[in-house]
């Protein structure tokens, strides 16, 4: 049995997210499995390194699947890119070790969130950025970041409903990159909870706009109360940027 590793890039605008859903075939996982099933004539389960939200994108999503099908890696890549929708692209196909699992073996992940900063919205980047026209105090946002970095219980920065799983994660770094028309947030950590990046960005923006203080972050973390943190910014600005393996 072969274990095939895929490096995937996709525009998630018209999809309901990564995870296959029973009531629609409009998911990234579903589209991949449909093409691979036809190619291999086998029932294929594609495992992703993480589940991206509806409308979110991936610069580098990593997935793997098991198959007995004998085809060269190059031909697999060509076949998939021929029959997949144009907004889902297989960048690389590799042979992985039998026990390799993209989710369990992932050491850390990096996410990018893009803000469009000008007073006038953008027609061409509207599907890939969140428009924020108010002036932002970047210094206060950077001060708030210092409280977010490290190992914390991020329950207040998550939409997780279940209380059974741990909400403790370690954030290694958060960068704010200022550009002419855009503001980029780059998050690197050992894992992220449901909506965690989008809520952290929403909180940082509210701090930048003066709606809350940067000194509030420790109390928000301590509260474990979602209502104490900022808004959940829209999904279209979010990109799974990279996945790292030991």
C-alpha positions in Angstrom: 0.0 0.0 0.0 1.4 3.4 -1.0 1.1 6.5 1.1 0.9 9.5 -1.2 1.6 13.1 0.1 0.1 16.1 -1.7 1.1 19.7 -1.5 -2.0 21.7 -2.4 -2.8 25.4 -3.2 -6.4 26.5 -3.4 -8.7 29.5 -3.6 -11.4 28.7 -1.1 -13.8 31.5 -2.1 -16.6 29.3 -3.4 -16.1 26.3 -1.1 -17.6 25.3 2.2 -14.2 24.7 3.7 -11.7 21.8 3.6 -13.8 19.1 5.3 -16.1 16.8 3.3 -19.8 17.4 4.1 -22.7 15.1 3.6 -25.1 17.6 2.1 -22.7 19.2 -0.5 -19.8 18.3 -2.8 -18.5 21.9 -2.6 -15.5 21.2 -0.3 -11.8 20.9 -1.1 -11.6 17.4 0.4 -14.7 16.3 -1.5 -13.3 17.6 -4.9 -10.0 15.8 -4.3 -11.5 12.5 -3.3 -13.8 12.5 -6.3 -10.9 13.0 -8.8 -8.7 10.4 -7.0 -11.5 7.9 -6.8 -11.9 8.0 -10.6 -8.2 7.9 -11.2 -7.5 4.9 -8.9 -10.9 3.2 -9.1 -10.6 2.9 -5.3 -12.5 4.5 -2.4 -10.0 7.2 -1.3 -9.9 9.1 1.9 -7.8 12.3 1.7 -6.5 13.5 5.1 -5.6 17.2 5.5 -3.1 18.7 7.9 -6.0 20.9 9.1 -9.5 22.1 8.3 -9.6 25.5 6.7 -12.9 27.5 7.1 -15.4 28.2 4.4 -14.1 30.9 2.2 -10.5 30.6 3.5 -7.5 29.8 1.3 -4.3 27.8 1.3 -0.9 28.6 0.0 0.4 25.3 1.3 -2.0 22.7 2.5 -0.5 19.2 3.0 -2.6 16.0 2.6 -2.0 12.3 2.3 -4.0 9.3 1.1 -3.4 5.5 0.9 -3.7 3.6 -2.4 -2.6 0.4 -4.2 -2.8 2.2 -7.5 0.4 2.0 -9.5 1.0 5.3 -11.4 4.1 7.6 -11.4 4.0 10.6 -9.1 4.3 12.9 -12.1 1.4 11.3 -13.9 -0.7 11.6 -10.7 0.0 15.3 -10.5 -0.8 15.9 -14.1 -4.0 13.9 -13.9 -5.2 15.7 -10.8 -4.5 19.2 -12.2 -6.2 18.2 -15.4 -9.5 17.2 -13.7 -9.6 19.3 -10.6 -11.3 22.7 -10.7 -8.9 25.5 -11.7 -9.0 27.0 -8.1 -7.5 23.8 -6.6 -3.9 23.0 -7.7 -1.6 20.1 -6.8 1.9 21.7 -6.4 3.8 18.5 -5.5 3.1 14.8 -5.2 5.5 12.7 -3.1 5.9 9.2 -1.8 5.6 9.2 2.0 6.6 6.6 4.6 3.9 4.1 5.4 3.2 5.6 8.9 3.3 9.3 7.9 0.1 11.2 8.9 -0.2 14.8 7.8 -2.1 15.9 10.9 -0.5 13.9 13.7 3.0 14.4 12.4 2.7 18.2 11.9 5.1 20.0 14.2 3.7 23.5 13.6 1.7 25.7 11.2 1.8 29.2 9.9 -1.2 31.3 9.0 -1.4 34.6 7.1 -4.2 37.1 7.4 -4.4 40.0 4.9 -5.9 43.4 5.5 -6.6 46.0 2.8 -5.8 49.4 4.3 -6.9 52.1 1.8 -10.0 54.2 2.2 -11.3 52.9 -1.1 -12.1 49.1 -1.3 -10.4 46.9 -3.9 -12.3 45.1 -6.6 -9.6 42.6 -7.5 -8.4 41.7 -4.0 -11.8 41.7 -2.3 -11.9 37.9 -2.2 -8.4 37.7 -0.5 -8.4 40.6 1.9 -10.5 42.2 4.6 -11.1 45.9 4.1 -10.2 48.1 7.1 -10.2 51.8 6.4 -9.9 53.3 9.9 -6.4 54.4 11.0 -4.6 51.8 13.2 -2.2 52.3 16.1 0.3 49.6 15.1 2.5 50.2 18.2 -0.3 49.2 20.5 -1.1 46.2 18.4 2.5 45.1 18.6 2.4 45.5 22.4 -0.7 43.3 22.5 1.1 40.7 20.5 3.7 40.2 23.3 0.9 38.9 25.6 -0.3 36.5 23.0 3.0 34.8 22.3 3.8 31.8 24.3 1.9 28.9 25.8 -1.6 29.9 26.9 -5.2 28.6 27.2 -6.7 30.3 24.1 -10.3 29.3 24.8 -11.3 33.0 24.8 -9.9 33.3 21.3 -11.8 30.3 19.9 -15.2 29.2 18.7 -14.7 25.7 20.0 -17.9 24.4 21.6 -16.6 21.1 23.2 -15.0 21.3 26.6 -13.5 17.8 26.3 -10.3 18.8 24.3 -7.5 21.0 25.5 -7.6 24.6 24.4 -3.9 25.1 25.4 -1.7 26.1 22.4 1.8 27.6 22.0 2.2 30.6 19.7 5.8 30.9 18.6 5.6 34.3 16.8 3.2 36.9 15.5 4.5 39.3 12.9 2.8 42.5 11.6 4.1 43.4 8.1 3.2 46.8 6.9 2.9 47.3 3.1 1.7 50.2 0.9 -1.9 49.1 0.6 -2.0 46.0 2.8 -1.3 44.9 6.4 -0.3 41.3 6.9 -0.5 39.3 10.1 1.7 36.1 10.2 1.0 33.6 13.0 3.3 30.6 13.7 2.4 28.1 16.4 2.2 24.4 17.3 -1.5 24.4 16.5 -4.6 26.7 16.2 -8.1 26.3 17.5 -11.3 26.8 15.5 -11.4 30.5 14.4 -8.4 31.3 16.7 -6.4 33.3 14.1 -9.5 35.2 12.9 -10.5 36.2 16.5 -6.9 37.2 17.4 -6.8 39.4 14.3 -10.2 40.9 15.2 -9.0 41.6 18.7 -5.7 43.2 17.5 -7.7 45.4 15.1 -10.0 46.6 17.9 -6.9 47.5 19.9 -5.4 49.3 16.9 -8.7 51.3 16.4 -8.7 52.2 20.1 -11.8 50.2 21.0 -9.9 48.3 23.6 -6.5 48.5 25.4 -3.5 46.3 24.7 -3.3 45.7 28.5 -6.6 43.9 28.2 -5.1 40.8 26.6 -3.9 39.0 29.7 -7.4 39.3 31.3 -9.1 38.1 28.1 -6.8 35.0 28.2 -7.4 34.4 31.9 -11.2 34.7 31.5 -11.5 31.8 28.9 -14.6 33.7 27.8 -15.2 34.1 24.0 -17.3 37.2 24.6 -14.4 39.1 26.1 -12.3 38.9 22.9 -12.8 40.8 19.7 -14.8 40.1 16.5 -14.2 37.1 14.2 -12.9 38.8 11.1 -14.1 37.4 7.7 -12.6 34.2 6.3 -11.6 35.6 2.9 -8.4 37.2 4.4 -7.1 33.9 5.9 -4.5 31.7 4.3 -3.0 28.5 5.5 0.6 29.6 4.8 2.8 26.6 5.7 2.9 23.4 7.6 6.2 22.2 9.1 7.3 18.6 9.9 10.3 17.4 11.9 
